[in-house]
């Protein structure tokens, strides 16, 4: 059974506690669990950024602000693990070694942030490398990687396929601070480059689009890999 890692952006998974897609994504992950060994990394989204903003206003340093954001990612991850029920390992993994140990149960492993200075995308890239995953799926609030921010530049072009080197060129000037909200960060991209693990960047605002990508092979997004772009399903 192939291993996949799914990085679920907090901004698409938990818009607020009253408006979220946890149930929908849990149902899709349960369907996928019969085909794949799954690790899920959950982001903090707007809630994490609000806490980090409050921390900065109090004069708290960036590393500690990151720690606060990590706590929020783990709260979101706990909600996802709970929604998955007995299909998920009952504890949110707090480290890469814990995640690998939990996976021996055969259950879906859910993680949030791990350490200050790393986004959850970087966590997803590293656990992909640890587990020799067949692919990493970055499920976010845009439909792929663009030449510029499409929300600010109407001339921005979406890339259907990039090599890891090209991905680094696109995002190489991005600043990294606590609570960064970018499509894919440079640390994660460097891990993808060295590991050679294929990356799929998909629009997660509609959970059905994620399901269609993994099960039916129809998706709109960006594939990052060397050579000819991979197709889905794996």
N, C-alpha and C positions, 0 to 999 in steps of 0.2 A: 504494500500500500504506500503510495507516494505521500510525502509530507508537504503541506503548504502552510504558509504563514500569512495571516490576514491582519493588516494594520487598519483598524477602524478609527477614522478621525472623530474626535469628540464633537466637533462642530456639526457633523451629520448624524451622529448617533444620539447625542443628548443635547438638543437645542435648549431645553429646560426640563426640569423634573415633571412639568405638566405636558411637555411636547417632546416626545422621543420616538426612536425607531428600534428600541431594544427588542421588543417582542418580534418584530418582523425579521430582524437580522438573526435572532436566536433560532427562528423557524428555518431559515435558510441554512444556517450552520449545522443544525440537526440533520437536515437533508444531505448536506455534503459529507457528514461524518461517516456515512456508509461507504464513501469513495476515497476519502483522504484522512490522513492523520493531521490534526489541525492544532495550530497554535494561534491564538487571537491576542493582539496587543491593542488595548483601548486607550484613546487619547483623552485629554481633559476638556478640550473645547472651550467655549466661552466662560464656563463656570471657573475653570482653572485660571483663565486670564483675569477674571474679576478678583479672585483671591490674590493672585500675584500683584495686581494693581494696588490692592489694599496694602499688601506687604511693602511695596515700594513707597507708598505714601507714608508709611510708618518709619521709613529709613532703613528697612531691612535689606541686607545685601543680596546680590543676585543668586548666590549659591543657596542661601536659605530660602529665598523666594522660589527657587526651583524645587526645593524639598517640599514646600507647601503645595506647589502645582502637582507634584508626584502623588501626594496624598489624594488629591482630587481624581487623578487618573485611576487610582486604585479603588476609589469609591465607585466610579463608573464601571470599572472592571468587575467589581463585586455584584453590581446590578446585572451585568451580562451573565456572569457565572450562575447567579440565582435563576435567571430566566432560562438557562440551558438545563437546569435541574440535574438529574443524575447523570446526564451525558457529559457534564463538565467535572473536572477535579474540584472538590469543594473549597479549596483555598486559592486565592490569587497568588501567583508566583511572584516573589519579591526579588528574585535573582535568576540569572541564566541557568545556574546549576539546579536551583529548585524547579525551574520549568522543565528541564530535562528529566529530573527525577519523577516529577508528577506525570510526565508523559508515559512512563512505564506502566501506568494504570490502564492505558489504552483509551483514556478519556480526553476530551477537549481541554487544552490548557489555556487559561486566560491570564493575561498579564496587564499591568499598567506601566508606569514609568519605573526605572530602576535606579538611576543615579543622576545627580545634578550635572547639568551641562549636556545631557542627552535628551533629544526629543523621543517621543514614542516611535517615530519612524526609524530612528537610529536603533532603538531597542529591537524593533521588528527585523531590521537588517542583520543585526548581530545574532539574534536567535535563529534566523534563517541560516546563517553561516554555521552556527553550532550544530544544528540539526541536519545540515546538508539538504535543505528543503529543495523541492523541485521548482518552486516559484514563490515569490513574495507579491501579495496583492495589496496595493495601497489604495484604500477606498476613502475618497476625499470629497471636497465640495466643488471641485471643478472636473471637467471631462477630459483630463489629460494634462500634459506638460506643454506649456506655451513658450514662445520665444520671449514674451514679456507678460506682465500681469494683464490678463484679458479684461479685468474689471477697471483698469486704468488706461489701457492702450487698445483702442478699437482695431488697430492694425496687427495686433498680436496673432501669431500663427500657431495653431496646434500641431504638435509633432505626432505622427502616427508611430514612428519608430526612431529610437535613438540608440547609439552605442553608449556604454557606460562613460567613455571619455567625453562624448558629446553632452551627456547629461551633466557632467561636472562643469563643462563650459557654460551651460545655460544657467546653472545655479551658483556658480563659483563666487559671485559677488554678494551673496546673501549674508546678512548679519545674523548672528546667533545670540539671542538673549533669552532670559527666562520668559516662557510663554510664547515663544516665536510661533507665528501662524503662517507657514509657508507650505507649498505643495509637497516638497521633499527636500530635506536639508542636506548640507554638504557632507556631514559625517556619515549619514546613511548612504549617500551616493558613493563615497569612497569605499565603504564596506561592500557595496554591490559590485564595484569595479574589481576589487581584489578577489572576491569570492566567485564571480562569474554567474551568480544566481540571477535568473531572469526576473525582471520587475514589471508588473502590470499596474499602471495608474488608471483607476476607473472612477467614474462619477458615482458617488454613493448617495446622492440626494434622493434617488428613487431606489429602494431596496430591491425591487424586481429587476432592475438593470444589473445588479451584482449577481443575482441568481442566474439570469439569462447568460451572463458571461461565463460563469463557471460550469453550468450544466448544458447550455445549448450552444455556447461558443460565439454568441452574438454580443458585441460590445463596441462602445465608442470610447477610445482612450489612447494611451501611449504604452507601447511595449519597449522596454529597455533591455537589450541583449546584443551580443555580438552576432554578426552574420545575418541570415534570413530571419525575420521576425517569427517568433513562435505563435502558434494558433491554439485556441482553446476549443474543447476541454483538453486538459493535459493527458 
